[in-house]
Amino acid sequence: TRARLRVRRRALVAAAIVAVLAAMLAWLAVRMRHGAERAGSHAVARDTTGAGFARVTVFFPAVSGDSLVAESRSVIAQSDVHARVGGLVAELARGPATPALALIPAGTAVLHAYLDDRGLLTLDLSPEFRDGFHGGSSAEYLAVTSLARTLAANVPEAHRMQLACGGQPLPSLGGHLPLDQPIDLTPAPAPATSP
């Protein structure tokens, strides 16, 4: 009888575990379906050739150093602001595919991205952004402008950007451009797009 009670207990525990797992899978399926429906609600154009991807435009400084060059890229579609901004920063850190300059240091990542109801995007970047940057005033201006233009083109709900680095305020990237105030993300006229 004791052996039967153990077998019965084990069967009940196993049934409870299976029920919990089934409930978790059902919950996950509903969340994924709901997330997919919300993913189409942001302004980045969806790629019509493959589900789950979106076309974005990233901006890099031209080799001449006097303007920005736009590149169109396909990225995984994200509905969450943090994930979208993280993907854009990762693309900038990856560097250009066409002749242009890579001024966002490799390894730069988004630690936190918060968008308030007035359109202020507070962007906390990893220390690689500050520590890996090497350049003068023009390079500093182009690096920050590259980031700002990329965000303006792909996160239209963001109107201004406040930068931080490693959880601390970022007064300047290289000592030339003050970053202690929010940066306006109002889009400027678009440059020619390269393939």
Contact map, one row per residue, 1 for C-alpha under 8 A:
111110000000000000000000000000000000000000000000000000000000000000000000000000000000000000000000000000000000000000000000000000000000000000000000000000000000000000000000000000000000000000000000000
111111000000000000000000000000000000000000000000000000000000000000000000000000000000000000000000000000000000000000000000000000000000000000000000000000000000000000000000000000000000000000000000000
111111100000000000000000000000000000000000000000000000000000000000000000000000000000000000000000000000000000000000000000000000000000000000000000000000000000000000000000000000000000000000000000000
111111110000000000000000000000000000000000000000000000000000000000000000000000000000000000000000000000000000000000000000000000000000000000000000000000000000000000000000000000000000000000000000000
111111111000000000000000000000000000000000000000000000000000000000000000000000000000000000000000000000000000000000000000000000000000000000000000000000000000000000000000000000000000000000000000000
011111111100000000000000000000000000000000000000000000000000000000000000000000000000000000000000000000000000000000000000000000000000000000000000000000000000000000000000000000000000000000000000000
001111111110000000000000000000000000000000000000000000000000000000000000000000000000000000000000000000000000000000000000000000000000000000000000000000000000000000000000000000000000000000000000000
000111111111000000000000000000000000000000000000000000000000000000000000000000000000000000000000000000000000000000000000000000000000000000000000000000000000000000000000000000000000000000000000000
000011111111100000000000000000000000000000000000000000000000000000000000000000000000000000000000000000000000000000000000000000000000000000000000000000000000000000000000000000000000000000000000000
000001111111110000000000000000000000000000000000000000000000000000000000000000000000000000000000000000000000000000000000000000000000000000000000000000000000000000000000000000000000000000000000000
000000111111111000000000000000000000000000000000000000000000000000000000000000000000000000000000000000000000000000000000000000000000000000000000000000000000000000000000000000000000000000000000000
000000011111111100000000000000000000000000000000000000000000000000000000000000000000000000000000000000000000000000000000000000000000000000000000000000000000000000000000000000000000000000000000000
000000001111111110000000000000000000000000000000000000000000000000000000000000000000000000000000000000000000000000000000000000000000000000000000000000000000000000000000000000000000000000000000000
000000000111111111000000000000000000000000000000000000000000000000000000000000000000000000000000000000000000000000000000000000000000000000000000000000000000000000000000000000000000000000000000000
000000000011111111100000000000000000000000000000000000000000000000000000000000000000000000000000000000000000000000000000000000000000000000000000000000000000000000000000000000000000000000000000000
000000000001111111110000000000000000000000000000000000000000000000000000000000000000000000000000000000000000000000000000000000000000000000000000000000000000000000000000000000000000000000000000000
000000000000111111111000000000000000000000000000000000000000000000000000000000000000000000000000000000000000000000000000000000000000000000000000000000000000000000000000000000000000000000000000000
000000000000011111111100000000000000000000000000000000000000000000000000000000000000000000000000000000000000000000000000000000000000000000000000000000000000000000000000000000000000000000000000000
000000000000001111111110000000000000000000000000000000000000000000000000000000000000000000000000000000000000000000000000000000000000000000000000000000000000000000000000000000000000000000000000000
000000000000000111111111000000000000000000000000000000000000000000000000000000000000000000000000000000000000000000000000000000000000000000000000000000000000000000000000000000000000000000000000000
000000000000000011111111100000000000000000000000000000000000000000000000000000000000000000000000000000000000000000000000000000000000000000000000000000000000000000000000000000000000000000000000000
000000000000000001111111110000000000000000000000000000000000000000000000000000000000000000000000000000000000000000000000000000000000000000000000000000000000000000000000000000000000000000000000000
000000000000000000111111111000000000000000000000000000000000000000000000000000000000000000000000000000000000000000000000000000000000000000000000000000000000000000000000000000000000000000000000000
000000000000000000011111111100000000000000000000000000000000000000000000000000000000000000000000000000000000000000000000000000000000000000000000000000000000000000000000000000000000000000000000000
000000000000000000001111111110000000000000000000000000000000000000000000000000000000000000000000000000000000000000000000000000000000000000000000000000000000000000000000000000000000000000000000000
000000000000000000000111111111000000000000000000000000000000000000000000000000000000000000000000000000000000000000000000000000000000000000000000000000000000000000000000000000000000000000000000000
000000000000000000000011111111100000000000000000000000000000000000000000000000000000000000000000000000000000000000000000000000000000000000000000000000000000000000000000000000000000000000000000000
000000000000000000000001111111110000000000000000000000000000000000000000000000000000000000000000000000000000000000000000000000000000000000000000000000000000000000000000000000000000000000000000000
000000000000000000000000111111111000000000000000000000000000000000000000000000000000000000000000000000000000000000000000000000000000000000000000000000000000000000000000000000000000000000000000000
000000000000000000000000011111111100000000000000000000000000000000000000000000000000000000000000000000000000000000000000000000000000000000000000000000000000000000000000000000000000000000000000000
000000000000000000000000001111111110000000000000000000000000000000000000000000000000000000000000000000000000000000000000000000000000000000000000000000000000000000000000000000000000000000000000000
000000000000000000000000000111111111000000000000000000000000000000000000000000000000000000000000000000000000000000000000000000000000000000000000000000000000000000000000000000000000000000000000000
000000000000000000000000000011111111100000000000000000000000000000000000000000000000000000000000000000000000000000000000000000000000000000000000000000000000000000000000000000000000000000000000000
000000000000000000000000000001111111110000000000000000000000000000000000000000000000000000000000000000000000000000000000000000000000000000000000000000000000000000000000000000000000000000000000000
000000000000000000000000000000111111111000000000000000000000000000000000000000100000000000000000000000000000000000000000000000000000000000000000000000000000000000000000000000000000000000000000000
000000000000000000000000000000011111111100000000000000000000000000000000000000000000000000000000000000000000000000000000000000000000000000000000000000000000000000000000000000000000000000000000000
000000000000000000000000000000001111111110000000000000000000000000000000000000000000000000000000000000000000000000000000000000000000000000000000000000000000000000000000000000000000000000000000000
000000000000000000000000000000000111111111000000000000000000000000000000000000100000000000000000000000000000000000000000000000000000000000000000000000000000000000000000000000000000000000000000000
000000000000000000000000000000000011111111000000000000000000000000000000000011110000000000000000000000000000000000000000000000000000000000000000000000000000000000000000000000000000000000000000000
000000000000000000000000000000000001111111000100000000000000000000000000000000100000000000000000000000000000000000000000000000000000000000000000000000000000000000000000000000000000000000000000000
000000000000000000000000000000000000111111100000000000000000000000000000000000100000000000000000000000000000000000000000000000000000000000000000000000000000000000000000000000000000000000000000000
000000000000000000000000000000000000011111110000000000000000000000000000000000100000000000000000000000000000000000000000000000000000000000000000000000000000000000000000000000000000000000000000000
000000000000000000000000000000000000000011111000000000000000000000000000000000000000000000000000000000000000000000000000000000000000000000000000000000000111000000000000000000000000000000000000000
000000000000000000000000000000000000000001111100000001110000000000000000000000000000000000000000000000000000000000000000000000000000000000000000000000000110000000000000000000000000000000000000000
000000000000000000000000000000000000000000111110000001110000000000000000000000000000000000000000000000000000000000000000000000000000000000000000000000000000000000000000000000000000000000000000000
000000000000000000000000000000000000000100011111000011100000000000000000000010000000000000000000000000000000000000000000000000000000000000000000000000000000000000000000000000000000000000000000000
000000000000000000000000000000000000000000001111111111100000000000000000010000000000000000000000000000000000000000000000000000000000000000000000000000000000000000000000000000000000000000000000000
000000000000000000000000000000000000000000000111111000000000000000000000000000000000000000000000000000000000000000000000000000000000000000000000000000000000000000000000000000000000000000000000000
000000000000000000000000000000000000000000000011111000000000000000000000000000000000000000000000000000000000000000000000000000000000000000000000000000000000000000000000000000000000000000000000000
000000000000000000000000000000000000000000000011111110000000000000000000000000000000000000000000000000000000000000000000000000000000000000000000000000000000000000000000000000000000000000000000000
000000000000000000000000000000000000000000000011111110000000000000000000000000000000000000000000000000000000000000000000000000000000000000000000000000000000000000000000000000000000000000000000000
000000000000000000000000000000000000000000000010011111000000000000000000000110000000000000000000000000000000000000000000000000000000000000000000000000000000000000000000000000000000000000000000000
000000000000000000000000000000000000000000000110011111100000000000000000011110000000000000000000000000000000000000000000000000000000000000000000000000000000000000000000000000000000000000000000000
000000000000000000000000000000000000000000011110000111110000000000000000011110000000000000000000000000000000000000000000000000000000000000000000000000000000000000000000000000000000000000000000000
000000000000000000000000000000000000000000011110000011111000000000000001111000000000000000000000000000000000000000000000000000000000000000000000000000000000000000000000000000000000000000000000000
000000000000000000000000000000000000000000011000000001111100000000000001111000000000000000000000000000000000000000000000000000000000000000000000000000001100000000000000000000000000000000000000000
000000000000000000000000000000000000000000000000000000111110000000000111100000000000000000000000000000000000000000000000000000000000000000000000000001001100000000000000000000000000000000000000000
000000000000000000000000000000000000000000000000000000011111000000000111100000000000000100110000000000000000000000000000000000000000000000000000010011001000000000000000000000000000000000000000000
000000000000000000000000000000000000000000000000000000001111100000011110000000000000000000010000000000000000000000000000000000000000000000000000011011000000000000000000000000000000000000000000000
000000000000000000000000000000000000000000000000000000000111110000011110000000000000000000010011000111100000000000000000000000000000000000000010010000000000000000000000000000000000000000000000000
000000000000000000000000000000000000000000000000000000000011111011111000000000000000000000000000000111100000000000000000000000000000000000000110010000000000000000000000000000000000000000000000000
000000000000000000000000000000000000000000000000000000000001111111111000000000000000000000000000001110000000000000000000000000000000000000000000000000000000000000000000000000000000000000000000000
000000000000000000000000000000000000000000000000000000000000111110000000000000000000000000000000001110000000000000000000000000000000000000000000000000000000000000000000000000000000000000000000000
000000000000000000000000000000000000000000000000000000000000011111100000000000000000000000000000000000000000000000000000000000000000000000000000000000000000000000000000000000000000000000000000000
000000000000000000000000000000000000000000000000000000000000111111110000000000000000000000000000000000000000000000000000000000000000000001100100000000000000000000000000000000000000000000000000000
000000000000000000000000000000000000000000000000000000000000110111110000000000000000000000000000000000000000000000000000000000000000000000000000000000000000000000000000000000000000000000000000000
000000000000000000000000000000000000000000000000000000000000110111111000000000000000000000000000000000000000000000000000000000000000000000000000000000000000000000000000000000000000000000000000000
000000000000000000000000000000000000000000000000000000000011110011111100000000000000000000000000000000000000000000000000000000000000000000000100010000000000000000000000000000000000000000000010000
000000000000000000000000000000000000000000000000000000000011110000111110000000000000000000000000000100000000000000000000000000000000000000000000000000000000000000000000000000000000000000000011110
000000000000000000000000000000000000000000000000000000001111000000011111000000000000000000000000000000000000000000000000000000000000000000000000000000000000000000000000000000000000000000000011110
000000000000000000000000000000000000000000000000000000001111000000001111100000000000000000000001110000000000000000000000000000000000000000000000000000000000000000000000000000000000000000000000111
000000000000000000000000000000000000000000000000000000111100000000000111110000000000000000000000000000000000000000000000000000000000000000000000000000000000000000000000000000000000000000000000111
000000000000000000000000000000000000000000000000000000111100000000000011111000000000000000000000000000000000000000000000000000000000000000000000000000000000000000000000000000000000000000000000000
000000000000000000000000000000000000000000000010000011110000000000000001111100000000000000000000000000000000000000000000000000000000000000000000000000000000000000000000000000000000000000000000000
000000000000000000000000000000000000000000000000000011110000000000000000111110000000001000000000000000000000000000000000000000000000000000000000000000000000000000000000000000000000000000000000000
000000000000000000000000000000000000000000000000000111000000000000000000011111000000000000000000000000000000000000000000000000000000000000000000000000000000000000000000000000000000000000000000000
000000000000000000000000000000000000001000000100000111000000000000000000001111100001000000000000000000000000000000000000000000000000000000000000000000000000000000000000000000000000000000000000000
000000000000000000000000000000000000001000000000000000000000000000000000000111111011000000000000000000000000000000000000000000000000000000000000000000000000000000000000000000000000000000000000000
000000000000000000000000000000000010011111000000000000000000000000000000000011111011000000000000000000000000000000000000000000000000000000000000000000000000000000000000000000000000000000000000000
000000000000000000000000000000000000001000000000000000000000000000000000000001111111000000000000000000000000000000000000000000000000000000000000000000000000000000000000000000000000000000000000000
000000000000000000000000000000000000000000000000000000000000000000000000000001111111100000000000000000000000000011100000000000000000000000000000000000000010000000000000000000000000000000000000000
000000000000000000000000000000000000000000000000000000000000000000000000000000011111110000000000000000000000010111000000000000000000000000000000000000000000000000000000000000000000000000000000000
000000000000000000000000000000000000000000000000000000000000000000000000000001111111111000000000000000000000000000000000000000000000000000000000000000000000000000000000000000000000000000000000000
000000000000000000000000000000000000000000000000000000000000000000000000000011111111111100000000000000000000000000000000000000000000000000000000000000000000000000000000000000000000000000000000000
000000000000000000000000000000000000000000000000000000000000000000000000000000001111111110000000000000000000010010000000000000000000000000000000000000100010000000000000000000000000000000000000000
000000000000000000000000000000000000000000000000000000000000000000000000000000000111111111000000000000000000110000000000000000000000000000000000000000000000000000000000000000000000000000000000000
000000000000000000000000000000000000000000000000000000000000000000000000001000000011111111100000000000000000000000000000000000000000000000000000000000000000000000000000000000000000000000000000000
000000000000000000000000000000000000000000000000000000000100000000000000000000000001111111110000000000000000000000000000000000000000000000000000000001100000000000000000000000000000000000000000000
000000000000000000000000000000000000000000000000000000000000000000000000000000000000111111111000000000000001110000000000000000000000000000000000001000000000000000000000000000000000000000000000000
000000000000000000000000000000000000000000000000000000000000000000000000000000000000011111111100000000000011100000000000000000000000000000000000000000000000000000000000000000000000000000000000000
000000000000000000000000000000000000000000000000000000000100000000000000000000000000001111111110000000000000000000000000000000000000000000000000000000000000000000000000000000000000000000000000000
000000000000000000000000000000000000000000000000000000000111000000000000000000000000000111111111000001010000000000000000000000000000000000000000001000000000000000000000000000000000000000000000000
000000000000000000000000000000000000000000000000000000000000000000000000000000000000000011111110000001111111100000000000000000000000000000000000000000000000000000000000000000000000000000000000000
000000000000000000000000000000000000000000000000000000000000000000000000000000000000000001111111000000000100000000000000000000000000000000000000000000000000000000000000000000000000000000000000000
000000000000000000000000000000000000000000000000000000000001000000000000000000000000000000111111100011110100000000000000000000000000000000000000000000000000000000000000000000000000000000000000000
000000000000000000000000000000000000000000000000000000000001000000000010000000000000000000010111111111000000000000000000000000000000000000000000000000000000000000000000000000000000000000000000000
000000000000000000000000000000000000000000000000000000000000000000000010000000000000000000000011111100000000000000000000000000000000000000000000000000000000000000000000000000000000000000000000000
000000000000000000000000000000000000000000000000000000000000000000000010000000000000000000000001111100000000000000000000000000000000000000000000000000000000000000000000000000000000000000000000010
000000000000000000000000000000000000000000000000000000000000011000000000000000000000000000000001111110000000000000000000000000000000000000000000000000000000000000000000000000000000000000000000000
000000000000000000000000000000000000000000000000000000000001111000001000000000000000000000000001111111000000000000000000000000000000000000000000000000000000000000000000000000000000000000000000000
000000000000000000000000000000000000000000000000000000000001111000000000000000000000000000000011001111100000000000000000000000000000000000000000000000000000000000000000000000000000000000000000000
000000000000000000000000000000000000000000000000000000000001100000000000000000000000000000011011000111111000000000000000000000000000000000000000000000000000000000000000000000000000000000000000000
000000000000000000000000000000000000000000000000000000000001100000000000000000000000000000001010000011111000000000000000000000000000100000100110000000000000000000000000000000000000000000000000000
000000000000000000000000000000000000000000000000000000000000000000000000000000000000000000011010000001111101000000000000000000001000100000000010000000000000000000000000000000000000000000000000000
000000000000000000000000000000000000000000000000000000000000000000000000000000000000000000001000000001111111000000000000000000011001100000000000000000000000000000000000000000000000000000000000000
000000000000000000000000000000000000000000000000000000000000000000000000000000000000000000001110000000011111000000000000000000010001000000000000000000000000000000000000000000000000000000000000000
000000000000000000000000000000000000000000000000000000000000000000000000000000000000000001001000000000001111100000000000000000011000000000000000000000000000000000000000000000000000000000000000000
000000000000000000000000000000000000000000000000000000000000000000000000000000000000000011001000000000011111110000000000000011111000000000000000000000000000000000000000000000000000000000000000000
000000000000000000000000000000000000000000000000000000000000000000000000000000000000010011001000000000000011111000000000000011011000000000000000000000000000000000000000000000000000000000000000000
000000000000000000000000000000000000000000000000000000000000000000000000000000000100110010000000000000000001111110000000001111000000000000000000000000000000000000000000000000000000000000000000000
000000000000000000000000000000000000000000000000000000000000000000000000000000000000000000000000000000000000111110000000001111000000000000000000000000000000000000000100000000000000000000000000000
000000000000000000000000000000000000000000000000000000000000000000000000000000000100000000000000000000000000011111000000011110000000000000000000000000000000000000000000000000000000000000000000000
000000000000000000000000000000000000000000000000000000000000000000000000000000001100100000000000000000000000011111100000111100000000000000000000000000000000000000000000000000000000000000000000000
000000000000000000000000000000000000000000000000000000000000000000000000000000001100000000000000000000000000000111110001111000000000000000000000000000000000000000000000000000000000000000000000000
000000000000000000000000000000000000000000000000000000000000000000000000000000001000000000000000000000000000000011111011110000000000000000000000000000000000010000000000000000000000000000000000000
000000000000000000000000000000000000000000000000000000000000000000000000000000000000000000000000000000000000000001111111100000000000000000000000000000000000000000000000000000000000000000000000000
000000000000000000000000000000000000000000000000000000000000000000000000000000000000000000000000000000000000000000111111000000000000000000000000000000000000000000000000000000000000000000000000000
000000000000000000000000000000000000000000000000000000000000000000000000000000000000000000000000000000000000000000011111000000000000000000000000000000000000001000000000000000000000000000000000000
000000000000000000000000000000000000000000000000000000000000000000000000000000000000000000000000000000000000000000111111100000000000000000000000000000000000111100000000000000000000000000000000000
000000000000000000000000000000000000000000000000000000000000000000000000000000000000000000000000000000000000000001111111110000000000000000000000000000000000011111000000000000000000010000000000000
000000000000000000000000000000000000000000000000000000000000000000000000000000000000000000000000000000000000000011110011111000000000000000000000000000000000011111000000000000000000000000000000000
000000000000000000000000000000000000000000000000000000000000000000000000000000000000000000000000000000000000000111100001111100000000000000000000000000000000000011110000000000000000000000000000000
000000000000000000000000000000000000000000000000000000000000000000000000000000000000000000000000000000000000011111000000111110000000000000000000000000000000000011110000000000000000000000000000000
000000000000000000000000000000000000000000000000000000000000000000000000000000000000000000000000000000000000011110000000011111000000000000000000000000000000000000111111000000000000000000000000000
000000000000000000000000000000000000000000000000000000000000000000000000000000000000000000000000000000000001111100000000001111111000000000000000000000000000000000111110000000000000000000000000000
000000000000000000000000000000000000000000000000000000000000000000000000000000000000000000000000000000000001111000000000000111111100000000000000000000000000000000001100000000000000000000000000000
000000000000000000000000000000000000000000000000000000000000000000000000000000000000000000000000000000000001000000000000000011111111000000000000000000000000000000001100000000000000000000000000000
000000000000000000000000000000000000000000000000000000000000000000000000000000000000000000000000000000001111100000000000000011111111100000000000000000000000000000000000000000000000000000000000000
000000000000000000000000000000000000000000000000000000000000000000000000000000000000000000000000000000011011100000000000000011111111100000000000000000000000000000001000000000000000000000000000000
000000000000000000000000000000000000000000000000000000000000000000000000000000000000000000000000000000000000000000000000000001111111100000000000000000000000000000001000000011000000000000000000000
000000000000000000000000000000000000000000000000000000000000000000000000000000000000000000000000000000000000000000000000000000111111100000000000000000000000000000000000000000000000000000000000000
000000000000000000000000000000000000000000000000000000000000000000000000000000000000000000000000000000001100000000000000000000111111110000000000000000000000000000000000000000000000000000000000000
000000000000000000000000000000000000000000000000000000000000000000000000000000000000000000000000000000111000000000000000000000011111111000000000000000000000000000000000000011000000000000000000000
000000000000000000000000000000000000000000000000000000000000000000000000000000000000000000000000000000000000000000000000000000000001111100000000000000000000000000000000000001000000000000000000000
000000000000000000000000000000000000000000000000000000000000000000000000000000000000000000000000000000000000000000000000000000000000111111110000000000000000000000000000000001000000000000000000000
000000000000000000000000000000000000000000000000000000000000000000000000000000000000000000000000000000000000000000000000000000000000011111110000000000000000000000000000000001010000000000000000000
000000000000000000000000000000000000000000000000000000000000000000000000000000000000000000000000000000000000000000000000000000000000001111111000000000000000000000000000000001111000000000000000000
000000000000000000000000000000000000000000000000000000000000000010000000000000000000000000000000000000000000000000000000000000000000001111111100000000000000000000000000000000000000000000000000000
000000000000000000000000000000000000000000000000000000000000000010000000000000000000000000000000000000100000000000000000000000000000001111111110000000000000000000000000000000000000000000000000000
000000000000000000000000000000000000000000000000000000000000000000000000000000000000000000000000000000000000000000000000000000000000001111111111000000000000000000000000000011011000000000000000000
000000000000000000000000000000000000000000000000000000000000000000000000000000000000000000000000000000000000000000000000000000000000000011111111100000000000000000000000000000001000000000000000000
000000000000000000000000000000000000000000000000000000000000100010010000000000000000000000000000000000100000000000000000000000000000000001111111110000000000000000000000000000000000000000000000000
000000000000000000000000000000000000000000000000000000000001100000000000000000000000000000000000000000110000000000000000000000000000000000111111111000000000000000000000000000000000000000000000000
000000000000000000000000000000000000000000000000000000000000000000000000000000000000000000000000000000000000000000000000000000000000000000011111111100000000000000000000000000000000000000000000000
000000000000000000000000000000000000000000000000000000000000000000000000000000000000000000000000000000000000000000000000000000000000000000001111111110000000000000000000000000000000000000000000000
000000000000000000000000000000000000000000000000000000000111100000010000000000000000000000000000000000000000000000000000000000000000000000000111111111000000000000000000000000000000000000000000000
000000000000000000000000000000000000000000000000000000000010000000000000000000000000000010010000000000000000000000000000000000000000000000000011111111100000000000000000000000000000000000000000000
000000000000000000000000000000000000000000000000000000000000000000000000000000000000000000000000000000000000000000000000000000000000000000000001111111110000000010000000000000000000001010000000000
000000000000000000000000000000000000000000000000000000000110000000000000000000000000000000000000000000000000000000000000000000000000000000000000111111111000000000000000000000000000000010100000000
000000000000000000000000000000000000000000000000000000001110000000000000000000000000000100000000000000000000000000000000000000000000000000000000011111111100000000000000000000000000000000000000000
000000000000000000000000000000000000000000000000000000000000000000000000000000000000100100000000000000000000000000000000000000000000000000000000001111111111010000000000000000000000000010000000000
000000000000000000000000000000000000000000000000000000000000000000000000000000000000000000000000000000000000000000000000000000000000000000000000000111111111011000000000000000000000000011100000000
000000000000000000000000000000000000000000000000000000011100000000000000000000000000000000000000000000000000000000000000000000000000000000000000000011111111000000000000000000000000000000100000000
000000000000000000000000000000000000000000110000000000011000000000000000000000000000000000000000000000000000000000000000000000000000000000000000000001111111000000000000000000000000000000000000000
000000000000000000000000000000000000000000110000000000000000000000000000000000001000100000000000000000000000000000000000000000000000000000000000000000111111110000000000000000000000000000000000000
000000000000000000000000000000000000000000100000000000000000000000000000000000000000000000000000000000000000000000000000000000000000000000000000000000111111111000000000000000000000000000000000000
000000000000000000000000000000000000000000000000000000000000000000000000000000000000000000000000000000000000000000000010000000000000000000000000000000000011111000000000000000000000000000000000000
000000000000000000000000000000000000000000000000000000000000000000000000000000000000000000000000000000000000000000100011100000000000000000000000000000110011111110000000000000000000000010000000000
000000000000000000000000000000000000000000000000000000000000000000000000000000000000000000000000000000000000000000000111100000000000000000000000000000010001111110000000000000000000000111000000000
000000000000000000000000000000000000000000000000000000000000000000000000000000000000000000000000000000000000000000000011100000000000000000000000000000000000011111000000000000000000011111000000000
000000000000000000000000000000000000000000000000000000000000000000000000000000000000000000000000000000000000000000000001111000000000000000000000000100000000011111100000000000000000011110000000000
000000000000000000000000000000000000000000000000000000000000000000000000000000000000000000000000000000000000000000000001111000000000000000000000000000000000000111110000000000000011111000000000000
000000000000000000000000000000000000000000000000000000000000000000000000000000000000000000000000000000000000000000000000011110000000000000000000000000000000000011111000110000000011010000000000000
000000000000000000000000000000000000000000000000000000000000000000000000000000000000000000000000000000000000000000000000011110000000000000000000000000000000000001111111110000000000000000000000000
000000000000000000000000000000000000000000000000000000000000000000000000000000000000000000000000000000000000000000000000000111101100000000000000000000000000000000111111110000000000000000000000000
000000000000000000000000000000000000000000000000000000000000000000000000000000000000000000000000000000000000001000000000000111100000000000000000000000000000000000011111000000000000000000000000000
000000000000000000000000000000000000000000000000000000000000000000000000000000000000000000000000000000000000000000000000000110000000000000000000000000000000000000011111100000000000000000000000000
000000000000000000000000000000000000000000000000000000000000000000000000000000000000000000000000000000000000000000000000000100000000000000000000000000000000000000011111110000000000000000000000000
000000000000000000000000000000000000000000000000000000000000000000000000000000000000000000000000000000000000000000000000000000000000000000000000000000000000000000111011111000000001000000000000000
000000000000000000000000000000000000000000000000000000000000000000000000000000000000000000000000000000000000000000000000000000000000000000000000000000000000000000111001111110000011000000000000000
000000000000000000000000000000000000000000000000000000000000000000000000000000000000000000000000000000000000000000000000000000000000000000000000000000000000000000000000111110000111000000000000000
000000000000000000000000000000000000000000000000000000000000000000000000000000000000000000000000000000000000000000000000000000000000000000000000000000000000000000000000011111111111000000000000000
000000000000000000000000000000000000000000000000000000000000000000000000000000000000000000000000000000000000000000000000000000000100100000010000000000000000000000000000011111111010000000000000000
000000000000000000000000000000000000000000000000000000000000000000000000000000000000000000000000000000000000000000000000000000000100111110010000000000000000000000000000000111111000000000000000000
000000000000000000000000000000000000000000000000000000000000000000000000000000000000000000000000000000000000000000000000000000000000000010000000000000000000000000000000000111111100000000000000000
000000000000000000000000000000000000000000000000000000000000000000000000000000000000000000000000000000000000000000000000000000000000000110010000000000000000000000000000000111111100000000000000000
000000000000000000000000000000000000000000000000000000000000000000000000000000000000000000000000000000000000000000000000000000000000000010011000000000000000000000000000000111111110000000000000000
000000000000000000000000000000000000000000000000000000000000000000000000000000000000000000000000000000000000000000000000000000000000000000000000000000000000000000000000001100111111100000000000000
000000000000000000000000000000000000000000000000000000000000000000000000000000000000000000000000000000000000000000000000000000000000000000000000000000000000000001100000011110001111111000000000000
000000000000000000000000000000000000000000000000000000000000000000000000000000000000000000000000000000000000000000000000000000000000000000000000000000000000000001100000111100000111110000000000000
000000000000000000000000000000000000000000000000000000000000000000000000000000000000000000000000000000000000000000000000000000000000000000000000000000000000000001000000000000000111111000000000000
000000000000000000000000000000000000000000000000000000000000000000000000000000000000000000000000000000000000000000000001000000000000000000000000000000000000000111100000000000000011111100000000000
000000000000000000000000000000000000000000000000000000000000000000000000000000000000000000000000000000000000000000000000000000000000000000000000000100000000000111000000000000000010111110000000000
000000000000000000000000000000000000000000000000000000000000000000000000000000000000000000000000000000000000000000000000000000000000000000000000000000000000001110000000000000000000011111000000000
000000000000000000000000000000000000000000000000000000000000000000000000000000000000000000000000000000000000000000000000000000000000000000000000000110110000011110000000000000000000001111100000000
000000000000000000000000000000000000000000000000000000000000000000000000000000000000000000000000000000000000000000000000000000000000000000000000000000010000001100000000000000000000000111110000000
000000000000000000000000000000000000000000000000000000000000000000000000000000000000000000000000000000000000000000000000000000000000000000000000000010011000000000000000000000000000000011111100000
000000000000000000000000000000000000000000000000000000000000000000000000000000000000000000000000000000000000000000000000000000000000000000000000000000000000000000000000000000000000000001111100000
000000000000000000000000000000000000000000000000000000000000000000000000000000000000000000000000000000000000000000000000000000000000000000000000000000000000000000000000000000000000000000111110000
000000000000000000000000000000000000000000000000000000000000000000000000000000000000000000000000000000000000000000000000000000000000000000000000000000000000000000000000000000000000000000111111000
000000000000000000000000000000000000000000000000000000000000000000011100000000000000000000000000000000000000000000000000000000000000000000000000000000000000000000000000000000000000000000001111100
000000000000000000000000000000000000000000000000000000000000000000001100000000000000000000000000000000000000000000000000000000000000000000000000000000000000000000000000000000000000000000000111110
000000000000000000000000000000000000000000000000000000000000000000001111000000000000000000000000000000000000000000000000000000000000000000000000000000000000000000000000000000000000000000000011111
000000000000000000000000000000000000000000000000000000000000000000001111000000000000000000000000010000000000000000000000000000000000000000000000000000000000000000000000000000000000000000000001111
000000000000000000000000000000000000000000000000000000000000000000000011000000000000000000000000000000000000000000000000000000000000000000000000000000000000000000000000000000000000000000000000111
